[in-house]
Amino acid sequence: MPRLTFVSPDGNETTVEASTGDSVMQVALAGNVEGIVAECGGAMMCATCHVYVADDWAPKIGTASDGERAMLDFAASEVKPTSRLSCQIAITDELDGLTVHLPDAQI
């Protein structure tokens, strides 16, 4: 099973086992990771699952779609080049070890 690491704004790390096909948002919610609100439940209708993909993982994850970038305009925290909505990142075996950083605020 792939493992994901979530890094909180204060630097604390939480590593969670993931199932392939789930989204990073679903993994965070199932793992009780604080900092992912996910108000819309993964429908890409809000920006409350905003994360920063670790720089070394960004090329493997790819860039946000036009719709995702438009939704990130509503993020409560700074949008950076590695910003993504965690509901839009599907887990694959290749993402084992993925690290994402949580922003200071989601709402």
C-alpha positions, 0 to 999 in steps of 0.5 A, spaced: 500 500 500 502 506 498 504 511 504 503 518 504 506 523 509 502 530 511 506 535 514 502 540 518 504 548 518 508 547 524 512 541 521 509 535 524 508 529 520 503 524 519 504 518 515 498 514 512 497 508 508 493 509 502 489 505 497 490 506 490 484 509 486 483 514 492 484 521 492 489 524 497 483 528 500 480 521 502 486 518 505 487 525 509 480 524 512 480 517 513 487 518 517 484 523 521 489 528 518 487 535 521 488 541 516 483 538 510 476 540 511 473 538 504 467 542 505 464 539 498 467 532 499 471 532 493 467 535 488 472 540 486 467 546 488 471 549 494 478 549 495 478 547 502 482 541 501 488 545 498 495 542 499 502 544 497 505 538 493 513 537 496 517 540 490 521 533 489 514 530 487 511 536 483 513 533 477 510 526 478 503 529 480 503 534 474 500 540 474 493 542 476 487 542 470 484 549 468 478 548 473 482 546 479 486 552 478 480 556 477 478 553 484 484 555 487 483 562 486 478 561 492 483 558 497 484 561 504 492 561 504 497 563 499 497 559 492 504 557 490 506 553 484 505 546 487 498 548 490 493 542 488 486 540 491 488 534 494 481 531 491 484 531 484 490 527 486 489 520 485 493 515 489 497 510 484 502 505 487 507 510 484 505 515 489 508 511 495 512 516 499 508 522 497 509 528 501 504 534 501 504 540 506 498 543 509 497 550 508 496 555 514 488 555 513 483 552 509 477 557 510 
